[in-house]
């Protein structure tokens, strides 16, 4: 990775080594430049997002709570107009110390014991990305438009998605009995 990129990313380091145990708050404002750090397919147009990072420092581990709140501009799938989509999400992560970096466990990240800072950029990014809907529909699109669209949209993909979900199967079985 080029150094310029690393410097930019470093802006999202939360340095914990000098901190007392207890709660500490950090705030980041993120915009387009932030998303350019990531090689992303997704279009983040005109993002205006505030990130509140709450660090609860314990003697042997760290707890992070990362909240994102703001808006991104999306293009409506139906009308192609731009609209502001509200973003609000929060993730909690436990940071432990170990031999080397490891994020294979869910909600737990292990960082090298020698580290003095934890970089929250990736978590902020995921937090925002999760808030972007698959179907981008402007609030100005009427219910009728949606109903018409629904008639013509292919149904096959729905089926495939549901097959892997036991809850859907249960529902389907119920429907078939009646």
KEMARMI-95913 format. One record per residue: residue number from 0; x, y, z of N, C-alpha, C in turn. Coordinates in nm, 2 decimals, m for minus. Layout:
nr, n.c1, n.c2, n.c3, ca.c1, ca.c2, ca.c3, c.c1, c.c2, c.c3
NUM, X, Y, Z, X, Y, Z, X, Y, Z
...
This chain:
nr, n.c1, n.c2, n.c3, ca.c1, ca.c2, ca.c3, c.c1, c.c2, c.c3
0, 0.08, m0.12, 0.00, 0.00, 0.00, 0.00, 0.09, 0.12, 0.00
1, 0.05, 0.22, m0.07, 0.13, 0.34, m0.08, 0.12, 0.42, 0.05
2, 0.22, 0.50, 0.08, 0.23, 0.56, 0.21, 0.12, 0.67, 0.23
3, 0.09, 0.74, 0.12, m0.01, 0.84, 0.13, m0.14, 0.78, 0.18
4, m0.17, 0.66, 0.13, m0.29, 0.59, 0.17, m0.29, 0.56, 0.32
5, m0.17, 0.51, 0.36, m0.15, 0.47, 0.50, m0.17, 0.59, 0.59
6, m0.12, 0.71, 0.55, m0.13, 0.83, 0.63, m0.28, 0.86, 0.64
7, m0.35, 0.85, 0.53, m0.49, 0.89, 0.54, m0.56, 0.79, 0.63
8, m0.53, 0.67, 0.62, m0.60, 0.57, 0.70, m0.56, 0.59, 0.85
9, m0.44, 0.64, 0.87, m0.40, 0.66, 1.01, m0.49, 0.76, 1.08
10, m0.55, 0.85, 1.01, m0.65, 0.94, 1.07, m0.75, 0.87, 1.15
11, m0.77, 0.74, 1.12, m0.88, 0.67, 1.19, m0.83, 0.57, 1.29
12, m0.70, 0.60, 1.33, m0.64, 0.52, 1.44, m0.70, 0.58, 1.57
13, m0.74, 0.49, 1.66, m0.78, 0.53, 1.80, m0.66, 0.48, 1.89
14, m0.59, 0.58, 1.94, m0.47, 0.55, 2.01, m0.51, 0.52, 2.16
15, m0.48, 0.40, 2.21, m0.54, 0.36, 2.34, m0.42, 0.35, 2.45
16, m0.30, 0.35, 2.40, m0.19, 0.31, 2.49, m0.18, 0.41, 2.61
17, m0.20, 0.54, 2.58, m0.18, 0.63, 2.69, m0.31, 0.66, 2.78
18, m0.42, 0.59, 2.74, m0.54, 0.62, 2.81, m0.56, 0.54, 2.94
19, m0.63, 0.60, 3.03, m0.67, 0.53, 3.16, m0.78, 0.43, 3.12
20, m0.79, 0.33, 3.21, m0.91, 0.24, 3.19, m1.03, 0.32, 3.21
21, m1.14, 0.28, 3.14, m1.27, 0.35, 3.15, m1.31, 0.39, 3.01
22, m1.41, 0.48, 3.01, m1.47, 0.52, 2.88, m1.41, 0.64, 2.82
23, m1.39, 0.63, 2.69, m1.33, 0.74, 2.61, m1.41, 0.76, 2.48
24, m1.43, 0.88, 2.44, m1.51, 0.90, 2.32, m1.42, 0.97, 2.21
25, m1.44, 0.92, 2.09, m1.37, 0.98, 1.97, m1.48, 1.01, 1.87
26, m1.46, 1.12, 1.79, m1.55, 1.15, 1.69, m1.49, 1.17, 1.55
27, m1.54, 1.12, 1.45, m1.49, 1.13, 1.32, m1.60, 1.18, 1.23
28, m1.57, 1.27, 1.14, m1.66, 1.31, 1.03, m1.61, 1.25, 0.91
29, m1.69, 1.17, 0.84, m1.64, 1.11, 0.72, m1.72, 1.16, 0.59
30, m1.64, 1.17, 0.48, m1.70, 1.22, 0.36, m1.65, 1.13, 0.24
31, m1.66, 1.18, 0.13, m1.62, 1.11, 0.01, m1.48, 1.06, 0.01
32, m1.39, 1.14, 0.07, m1.25, 1.11, 0.07, m1.23, 0.98, 0.15
33, m1.30, 0.96, 0.25, m1.29, 0.84, 0.33, m1.32, 0.72, 0.25
34, m1.43, 0.72, 0.17, m1.46, 0.60, 0.09, m1.37, 0.58, m0.03
35, m1.30, 0.68, m0.07, m1.20, 0.66, m0.17, m1.08, 0.58, m0.12
36, m1.07, 0.56, 0.01, m0.96, 0.48, 0.07, m0.99, 0.33, 0.04
37, m1.12, 0.31, 0.01, m1.16, 0.17, m0.01, m1.18, 0.14, m0.15
38, m1.14, 0.02, m0.19, m1.17, m0.02, m0.33, m1.31, m0.07, m0.33
39, m1.40, 0.01, m0.36, m1.54, m0.03, m0.35, m1.62, m0.02, m0.48
40, m1.71, m0.11, m0.50, m1.80, m0.11, m0.61, m1.91, m0.01, m0.58
41, m1.94, 0.00, m0.46, m2.06, 0.08, m0.42, m2.03, 0.23, m0.44
42, m2.13, 0.30, m0.49, m2.11, 0.45, m0.50, m2.16, 0.51, m0.37
43, m2.06, 0.58, m0.31, m2.10, 0.66, m0.20, m2.09, 0.81, m0.24
44, m2.20, 0.86, m0.28, m2.20, 1.00, m0.33, m2.24, 1.09, m0.22
45, m2.16, 1.20, m0.21, m2.19, 1.30, m0.11, m2.22, 1.25, 0.03
46, m2.14, 1.16, 0.08, m2.17, 1.11, 0.22, m2.14, 1.22, 0.32
47, m2.24, 1.24, 0.41, m2.22, 1.33, 0.53, m2.25, 1.24, 0.65
48, m2.14, 1.19, 0.71, m2.17, 1.09, 0.82, m2.08, 1.13, 0.94
49, m2.14, 1.13, 1.05, m2.07, 1.14, 1.18, m2.05, 1.01, 1.24
50, m1.93, 0.98, 1.29, m1.90, 0.85, 1.35, m1.86, 0.88, 1.50
51, m1.93, 0.82, 1.59, m1.90, 0.83, 1.73, m1.84, 0.69, 1.77
52, m1.72, 0.70, 1.82, m1.65, 0.58, 1.87, m1.64, 0.59, 2.02
53, m1.69, 0.49, 2.08, m1.69, 0.48, 2.23, m1.59, 0.37, 2.26
54, m1.49, 0.40, 2.33, m1.39, 0.30, 2.37, m1.40, 0.28, 2.52
55, m1.42, 0.16, 2.56, m1.42, 0.12, 2.70, m1.30, 0.04, 2.72
56, m1.20, 0.10, 2.79, m1.07, 0.04, 2.80, m1.06, m0.04, 2.94
57, m1.04, m0.17, 2.92, m1.02, m0.25, 3.04, m0.87, m0.29, 3.05
58, m0.83, m0.35, 3.16, m0.68, m0.37, 3.17, m0.63, m0.47, 3.07
59, m0.71, m0.57, 3.03, m0.66, m0.67, 2.93, m0.72, m0.67, 2.80
60, m0.83, m0.59, 2.78, m0.89, m0.59, 2.65, m0.97, m0.45, 2.63
61, m1.01, m0.43, 2.51, m1.08, m0.30, 2.48, m1.22, m0.34, 2.42
62, m1.32, m0.25, 2.46, m1.45, m0.27, 2.39, m1.47, m0.14, 2.31
63, m1.51, m0.16, 2.18, m1.54, m0.05, 2.10, m1.69, m0.06, 2.06
64, m1.75, 0.06, 2.06, m1.88, 0.07, 2.01, m1.88, 0.18, 1.90
65, m1.91, 0.15, 1.78, m1.90, 0.24, 1.67, m2.03, 0.27, 1.61
66, m2.07, 0.40, 1.62, m2.20, 0.44, 1.57, m2.19, 0.53, 1.45
67, m2.26, 0.50, 1.34, m2.26, 0.60, 1.23, m2.39, 0.66, 1.21
68, m2.40, 0.78, 1.18, m2.53, 0.85, 1.16, m2.51, 0.96, 1.06
69, m2.59, 0.96, 0.96, m2.58, 1.07, 0.86, m2.66, 1.03, 0.73
70, m2.61, 1.08, 0.62, m2.68, 1.05, 0.49, m2.58, 1.02, 0.38
71, m2.63, 0.94, 0.29, m2.55, 0.93, 0.16, m2.65, 0.95, 0.05
72, m2.60, 1.00, m0.06, m2.69, 1.02, m0.18, m2.69, 0.89, m0.26
73, m2.81, 0.85, m0.29, m2.82, 0.73, m0.37, m2.90, 0.76, m0.50
74, m2.89, 0.68, m0.60, m2.97, 0.70, m0.72, m3.08, 0.60, m0.72
75, m3.20, 0.65, m0.73, m3.32, 0.56, m0.73, m3.32, 0.46, m0.85
76, m3.34, 0.33, m0.81, m3.35, 0.23, m0.92, m3.46, 0.25, m1.01
77, m3.56, 0.32, m0.97, m3.68, 0.33, m1.05, m3.68, 0.46, m1.13
78, m3.67, 0.57, m1.06, m3.68, 0.70, m1.13, m3.55, 0.76, m1.17
79, m3.44, 0.69, m1.12, m3.30, 0.75, m1.15, m3.27, 0.88, m1.09
80, m3.36, 0.93, m1.00, m3.33, 1.06, m0.94, m3.24, 1.03, m0.81
81, m3.17, 1.14, m0.78, m3.08, 1.12, m0.66, m3.17, 1.15, m0.53
82, m3.14, 1.08, m0.43, m3.21, 1.11, m0.30, m3.12, 1.09, m0.19
83, m3.14, 1.15, m0.08, m3.06, 1.13, 0.04, m3.11, 1.01, 0.12
84, m3.03, 0.92, 0.15, m3.07, 0.80, 0.23, m3.01, 0.81, 0.36
85, m3.09, 0.80, 0.47, m3.04, 0.81, 0.60, m2.96, 0.69, 0.64
86, m2.84, 0.71, 0.70, m2.76, 0.60, 0.75, m2.76, 0.60, 0.90
87, m2.79, 0.49, 0.96, m2.77, 0.48, 1.10, m2.75, 0.34, 1.14
88, m2.64, 0.32, 1.20, m2.60, 0.18, 1.24, m2.50, 0.18, 1.35
89, m2.49, 0.07, 1.41, m2.39, 0.06, 1.52, m2.34, m0.08, 1.53
90, m2.20, m0.09, 1.56, m2.15, m0.22, 1.58, m2.06, m0.22, 1.71
91, m2.06, m0.33, 1.77, m1.97, m0.34, 1.89, m1.87, m0.45, 1.86
92, m1.75, m0.42, 1.90, m1.64, m0.51, 1.88, m1.55, m0.52, 2.00
93, m1.51, m0.64, 2.03, m1.41, m0.66, 2.14, m1.28, m0.67, 2.08
94, m1.18, m0.60, 2.14, m1.04, m0.61, 2.09, m0.96, m0.67, 2.19
95, m0.90, m0.78, 2.15, m0.81, m0.85, 2.25, m0.66, m0.84, 2.20
96, m0.57, m0.88, 2.28, m0.43, m0.87, 2.24, m0.38, m1.02, 2.23
97, m0.30, m1.04, 2.12, m0.24, m1.17, 2.10, m0.12, m1.16, 2.02
98, m0.08, m1.28, 1.96, 0.04, m1.29, 1.88, 0.03, m1.20, 1.76
99, m0.08, m1.21, 1.69, m0.09, m1.14, 1.56, m0.23, m1.10, 1.53
100, m0.25, m1.01, 1.43, m0.38, m0.97, 1.39, m0.47, m1.08, 1.35
101, m0.59, m1.09, 1.40, m0.68, m1.20, 1.36, m0.83, m1.15, 1.38
102, m0.90, m1.15, 1.27, m1.04, m1.11, 1.28, m1.13, m1.22, 1.23
103, m1.09, m1.35, 1.25, m1.17, m1.46, 1.21, m1.29, m1.48, 1.30
104, m1.28, m1.44, 1.42, m1.39, m1.46, 1.52, m1.49, m1.34, 1.49
105, m1.62, m1.37, 1.51, m1.72, m1.27, 1.49, m1.72, m1.18, 1.61
106, m1.72, m1.05, 1.58, m1.73, m0.94, 1.69, m1.61, m0.94, 1.78
107, m1.50, m1.02, 1.75, m1.38, m1.01, 1.83, m1.26, m0.99, 1.73
108, m1.18, m0.89, 1.76, m1.06, m0.87, 1.68, m0.94, m0.88, 1.77
109, m0.84, m0.96, 1.73, m0.72, m0.98, 1.81, m0.61, m0.89, 1.74
110, m0.55, m0.81, 1.81, m0.44, m0.73, 1.76, m0.31, m0.76, 1.83
111, m0.19, m0.74, 1.76, m0.07, m0.77, 1.83, m0.05, m0.70, 1.96
112, 0.00, m0.76, 2.06, 0.02, m0.71, 2.19, 0.10, m0.58, 2.19
113, 0.18, m0.56, 2.09, 0.27, m0.44, 2.09, 0.20, m0.32, 2.03
114, 0.08, m0.34, 1.97, 0.01, m0.22, 1.91, m0.03, m0.12, 2.01
115, m0.03, 0.01, 1.97, m0.07, 0.12, 2.06, m0.20, 0.18, 2.01
116, m0.24, 0.14, 1.89, m0.36, 0.20, 1.84, m0.45, 0.10, 1.77
117, m0.57, 0.13, 1.76, m0.66, 0.04, 1.68, m0.73, 0.12, 1.57
118, m0.72, 0.07, 1.45, m0.77, 0.15, 1.34, m0.92, 0.11, 1.31
119, m1.00, 0.21, 1.32, m1.15, 0.18, 1.31, m1.20, 0.20, 1.17
120, m1.11, 0.24, 1.07, m1.16, 0.27, 0.94, m1.25, 0.16, 0.87
121, m1.19, 0.04, 0.88, m1.27, m0.08, 0.82, m1.40, m0.10, 0.88
122, m1.41, m0.08, 1.01, m1.53, m0.10, 1.08, m1.63, 0.01, 1.05
123, m1.58, 0.13, 1.04, m1.67, 0.24, 1.00, m1.73, 0.21, 0.86
124, m1.64, 0.17, 0.77, m1.68, 0.14, 0.63, m1.79, 0.03, 0.63
125, m1.76, m0.08, 0.70, m1.86, m0.19, 0.70, m1.99, m0.14, 0.76
126, m1.99, m0.06, 0.86, m2.10, m0.01, 0.93, m2.19, 0.07, 0.83
127, m2.12, 0.15, 0.75, m2.20, 0.24, 0.65, m2.25, 0.15, 0.54
128, m2.16, 0.06, 0.49, m2.20, m0.03, 0.38, m2.32, m0.11, 0.41
129, m2.33, m0.15, 0.53, m2.44, m0.24, 0.57, m2.57, m0.16, 0.58
130, m2.56, m0.02, 0.58, m2.68, 0.06, 0.59, m2.73, 0.10, 0.45
131, m2.66, 0.06, 0.35, m2.71, 0.09, 0.21, m2.80, m0.02, 0.17
132, m2.92, 0.01, 0.13, m3.02, m0.09, 0.09, m2.98, m0.15, m0.04
133, m3.02, m0.28, m0.06, m2.99, m0.35, m0.19, m3.08, m0.28, m0.30
134, m3.20, m0.26, m0.27, m3.29, m0.19, m0.36, m3.29, m0.04, m0.32
135, m3.25, 0.04, m0.41, m3.24, 0.19, m0.38, m3.37, 0.25, m0.44
136, m3.46, 0.29, m0.35, m3.58, 0.35, m0.39, m3.61, 0.48, m0.33
137, m3.62, 0.58, m0.41, m3.64, 0.72, m0.36, m3.78, 0.73, m0.28
138, m3.78, 0.81, m0.18, m3.91, 0.83, m0.10, m4.02, 0.89, m0.19
139, m3.98, 0.95, m0.31, m4.08, 1.01, m0.39, m4.15, 0.91, m0.48
140, m4.10, 0.78, m0.48, m4.16, 0.68, m0.57, m4.29, 0.64, m0.50
141, m4.40, 0.64, m0.57, m4.53, 0.61, m0.51, m4.55, 0.46, m0.49
142, m4.65, 0.42, m0.41, m4.68, 0.28, m0.38, m4.72, 0.21, m0.51
143, m4.80, 0.29, m0.60, m4.84, 0.23, m0.72, m4.72, 0.19, m0.81
144, m4.63, 0.28, m0.82, m4.51, 0.25, m0.90, m4.44, 0.12, m0.85
145, m4.44, 0.11, m0.72, m4.37, m0.01, m0.66, m4.45, m0.14, m0.69
146, m4.58, m0.13, m0.69, m4.67, m0.24, m0.71, m4.65, m0.29, m0.86
147, m4.65, m0.19, m0.95, m4.63, m0.22, m1.09, m4.49, m0.29, m1.11
148, m4.39, m0.23, m1.05, m4.26, m0.29, m1.06, m4.26, m0.43, m1.01
149, m4.32, m0.45, m0.90, m4.32, m0.58, m0.83, m4.38, m0.69, m0.93
150, m4.49, m0.65, m1.00, m4.55, m0.74, m1.10, m4.45, m0.79, m1.20
151, m4.36, m0.70, m1.24, m4.27, m0.73, m1.36, m4.14, m0.77, m1.31
152, m4.11, m0.77, m1.18, m3.97, m0.81, m1.15, m3.96, m0.96, m1.14
153, m3.85, m1.01, m1.18, m3.84, m1.16, m1.18, m3.85, m1.21, m1.04
154, m3.92, m1.32, m1.03, m3.94, m1.38, m0.90, m3.84, m1.49, m0.86
155, m3.77, m1.54, m0.96, m3.68, m1.65, m0.94, m3.58, m1.62, m0.82
156, m3.52, m1.50, m0.83, m3.41, m1.48, m0.73, m3.46, m1.49, m0.59
157, m3.59, m1.45, m0.57, m3.65, m1.46, m0.43, m3.64, m1.60, m0.38
158, m3.69, m1.69, m0.47, m3.69, m1.83, m0.43, m3.56, m1.88, m0.38
159, m3.45, m1.85, m0.46, m3.32, m1.91, m0.43, m3.28, m1.86, m0.29
160, m3.30, m1.73, m0.27, m3.26, m1.67, m0.14, m3.33, m1.74, m0.03
161, m3.46, m1.77, m0.05, m3.53, m1.82, 0.07, m3.50, m1.97, 0.10
162, m3.45, m2.04, 0.00, m3.43, m2.18, 0.02, m3.33, m2.21, 0.14
163, m3.24, m2.12, 0.15, m3.14, m2.14, 0.25, m3.19, m2.10, 0.39
164, m3.31, m2.04, 0.40, m3.36, m1.99, 0.52, m3.47, m2.07, 0.57
165, m3.45, m2.15, 0.68, m3.55, m2.24, 0.73, m3.68, m2.17, 0.77
166, m3.67, m2.04, 0.81, m3.79, m1.97, 0.84, m3.88, m1.96, 0.72
167, m3.82, m1.93, 0.61, m3.91, m1.92, 0.49, m3.97, m2.06, 0.45
168, m3.89, m2.16, 0.47, m3.94, m2.29, 0.44, m4.07, m2.32, 0.53
169, m4.05, m2.29, 0.65, m4.16, m2.31, 0.74, m4.29, m2.24, 0.70
170, m4.27, m2.11, 0.66, m4.38, m2.03, 0.61, m4.44, m2.09, 0.49
171, m4.35, m2.13, 0.39, m4.40, m2.19, 0.27, m4.49, m2.31, 0.30
172, m4.44, m2.40, 0.39, m4.52, m2.52, 0.42, m4.65, m2.48, 0.48
173, m4.66, m2.38, 0.56, m4.78, m2.34, 0.62, m4.88, m2.30, 0.50
174, m4.82, m2.21, 0.41, m4.90, m2.16, 0.30, m4.96, m2.28, 0.22
175, m4.88, m2.38, 0.19, m4.92, m2.49, 0.11, m5.03, m2.57, 0.17
176, m5.03, m2.58, 0.30, m5.13, m2.66, 0.37, m5.27, m2.61, 0.35
177, m5.28, m2.47, 0.35, m5.41, m2.41, 0.35, m5.48, m2.43, 0.21
